[in-house]
Amino acid sequence: MTGLTPLLVDSLFPNGIAHYALGGLLIGLGTAIIYLGTGIIAGASTFLESTLSYVSDLPRFNKAKYVTSRDWRVVFTLSIIAGAAIYTVTLGDGWWVSDVQPWRFAVGGVLVGIGTRIGKGCTSGHGVCGVGSRSRTSFVNVATFMLVAIGVAQLLQAMGVSP
């Protein structure tokens, strides 16, 4: 039975697992640093509200939790973008390596944004921080994210939709 394990791992991760493990360690380290440094759970979905507090007078965007955390949230989000850009330039295979059309990414981004507002958080907040802190709400949300994503992917494949 143990002979099947390497074959299964190789079939699931044909490029190995080292870079996934390193990515997970870096995400965990970053999350821990943010939490220990600010006492706030890291999550990207509140970036919009906290950033809009710079330019909007609406009470919704000027809640204390947004105003007090907006500076580090801008740095957090820009660092995510910069990290992806640095990787692409130094180790990547080019600027656009997906077969998915850009408009589909844009539509998907809008749908994800709506979902993060409905779910009161995103995958980074619920999936990394919430599950890590054993939040029941986060377990339910992550299960919901995954089930909906798998279901939509299966439906699109059955409909013959390709990238």
VEXDREN-2710 file (C-alpha; in Angstrom, 1 decimal):
% VEXDREN-2710
k/r/px/py/pz
1/MET/0.0/0.0/0.0
2/THR/2.9/2.4/0.7
3/GLY/4.1/1.9/-2.9
4/LEU/0.9/3.7/-4.1
5/THR/1.5/6.8/-2.1
6/PRO/4.5/8.2/-4.2
7/LEU/2.5/7.5/-7.4
8/LEU/-0.5/9.3/-6.0
9/VAL/1.6/12.3/-5.0
10/ASP/3.4/12.3/-8.3
11/SER/0.1/12.3/-10.2
12/LEU/-1.5/15.0/-8.1
13/PHE/1.7/17.2/-8.0
14/PRO/3.7/16.5/-11.2
15/ASN/6.0/19.4/-10.5
16/GLY/6.7/18.4/-6.9
17/ILE/5.4/19.8/-3.6
18/ALA/8.3/21.9/-2.4
19/HIS/7.1/25.2/-3.9
20/TYR/3.6/24.6/-2.5
21/ALA/5.1/23.9/0.9
22/LEU/7.3/27.0/0.7
23/GLY/4.4/29.1/-0.3
24/GLY/2.3/27.8/2.6
25/LEU/5.1/28.6/5.0
26/LEU/5.5/32.1/3.7
27/ILE/1.7/32.7/3.9
28/GLY/1.7/31.4/7.4
29/LEU/4.6/33.5/8.4
30/GLY/3.1/36.7/6.9
31/THR/-0.2/36.0/8.6
32/ALA/1.5/35.5/11.9
33/ILE/3.6/38.7/11.5
34/ILE/0.5/40.8/10.7
35/TYR/-1.5/39.3/13.6
36/LEU/1.4/39.7/16.1
37/GLY/2.2/43.2/14.9
38/THR/-1.3/44.6/14.6
39/GLY/-3.7/42.2/16.5
40/ILE/-5.8/42.1/13.3
41/ILE/-6.5/39.0/11.3
42/ALA/-5.1/39.4/7.8
43/GLY/-7.5/39.3/5.0
44/ALA/-7.6/41.0/1.6
45/SER/-11.4/41.6/1.3
46/THR/-11.5/44.6/3.6
47/PHE/-8.9/46.4/1.4
48/LEU/-11.6/48.1/-0.6
49/GLU/-13.5/49.5/2.4
50/SER/-10.4/50.6/4.2
51/THR/-9.0/52.3/1.0
52/LEU/-12.3/54.0/0.3
53/SER/-12.0/55.6/3.7
54/TYR/-9.3/57.8/2.3
55/VAL/-11.7/59.5/-0.2
56/SER/-15.2/58.9/1.0
57/ASP/-17.2/60.6/3.7
58/LEU/-19.8/57.9/3.9
59/PRO/-20.1/56.4/7.4
60/ARG/-19.9/52.9/6.1
61/PHE/-16.3/53.5/4.9
62/ASN/-15.2/55.5/7.9
63/LYS/-15.7/53.0/10.6
64/ALA/-12.8/53.0/13.1
65/LYS/-11.7/49.5/12.1
66/TYR/-11.2/50.7/8.5
67/VAL/-9.6/54.0/9.2
68/THR/-7.1/52.6/11.8
69/SER/-6.1/49.6/9.6
70/ARG/-6.1/51.2/6.1
71/ASP/-2.4/52.0/5.9
72/TRP/-1.1/48.5/6.5
73/ARG/-3.9/47.1/4.3
74/VAL/-2.8/49.2/1.4
75/VAL/0.8/47.9/2.0
76/PHE/-0.5/44.3/2.3
77/THR/-2.4/44.5/-1.0
78/LEU/0.3/46.2/-2.9
79/SER/2.8/43.6/-1.6
80/ILE/0.6/40.8/-2.9
81/ILE/0.7/42.5/-6.4
82/ALA/4.4/43.3/-6.2
83/GLY/5.2/39.8/-5.1
84/ALA/3.4/38.3/-8.1
85/ALA/5.1/40.8/-10.4
86/ILE/8.5/40.1/-9.0
87/TYR/7.9/36.3/-9.4
88/THR/6.7/36.8/-13.0
89/VAL/9.7/38.9/-14.0
90/THR/12.3/36.7/-12.3
91/LEU/11.0/33.1/-12.4
92/GLY/7.9/33.2/-14.4
93/ASP/7.2/32.1/-18.0
94/GLY/6.0/35.5/-19.2
95/TRP/3.3/38.0/-18.3
96/TRP/0.3/36.1/-19.5
97/VAL/0.6/32.3/-19.2
98/SER/-3.1/31.4/-18.9
99/ASP/-5.4/30.2/-21.6
100/VAL/-8.3/31.9/-19.8
101/GLN/-9.5/35.1/-21.6
102/PRO/-8.9/38.3/-19.6
103/TRP/-12.6/39.2/-19.6
104/ARG/-13.3/35.9/-17.8
105/PHE/-10.8/36.8/-15.2
106/ALA/-12.5/40.2/-14.8
107/VAL/-16.0/38.7/-14.5
108/GLY/-14.6/36.1/-12.0
109/GLY/-13.0/38.9/-10.0
110/VAL/-16.3/40.8/-9.7
111/LEU/-18.1/37.6/-8.7
112/VAL/-15.4/36.8/-6.1
113/GLY/-15.7/40.3/-4.8
114/ILE/-19.4/40.0/-4.3
115/GLY/-19.0/36.6/-2.7
116/THR/-16.5/38.0/-0.2
117/ARG/-18.9/40.7/0.9
118/ILE/-21.7/38.2/1.2
119/GLY/-19.5/35.7/3.1
120/LYS/-18.1/38.4/5.3
121/GLY/-14.5/37.7/4.2
122/CYS/-12.3/36.1/1.6
123/THR/-10.3/32.9/1.3
124/SER/-7.3/34.5/2.9
125/GLY/-9.2/35.7/5.9
126/HIS/-11.4/32.6/6.4
127/GLY/-9.2/29.9/4.8
128/VAL/-5.9/30.8/6.4
129/CYS/-6.7/32.8/9.5
130/GLY/-10.2/31.7/10.4
131/VAL/-9.5/28.0/10.0
132/GLY/-6.2/28.4/11.7
133/SER/-8.0/29.9/14.7
134/ARG/-10.7/27.1/14.6
135/SER/-13.5/29.5/13.8
136/ARG/-16.7/27.6/13.0
137/THR/-17.9/30.3/10.7
138/SER/-14.7/30.1/8.8
139/PHE/-15.0/26.3/8.5
140/VAL/-18.5/26.7/7.1
141/ASN/-17.4/29.5/4.7
142/VAL/-14.4/27.5/3.4
143/ALA/-16.5/24.4/2.8
144/THR/-19.0/26.6/1.0
145/PHE/-16.3/28.2/-1.1
146/MET/-14.9/24.8/-2.1
147/LEU/-18.3/23.2/-2.8
148/VAL/-19.5/26.1/-5.0
149/ALA/-16.2/26.3/-6.8
150/ILE/-16.1/22.5/-7.5
151/GLY/-19.7/22.5/-8.5
152/VAL/-19.3/25.5/-10.9
153/ALA/-16.2/24.0/-12.4
154/GLN/-18.0/20.6/-13.0
155/LEU/-21.0/22.4/-14.5
156/LEU/-18.9/24.5/-16.8
157/GLN/-17.0/21.4/-17.9
158/ALA/-20.2/19.5/-18.5
159/MET/-21.4/22.5/-20.6
160/GLY/-18.3/22.3/-22.7
161/VAL/-17.0/25.7/-21.6
162/SER/-13.2/25.9/-22.1
163/PRO/-10.8/28.7/-21.2
END
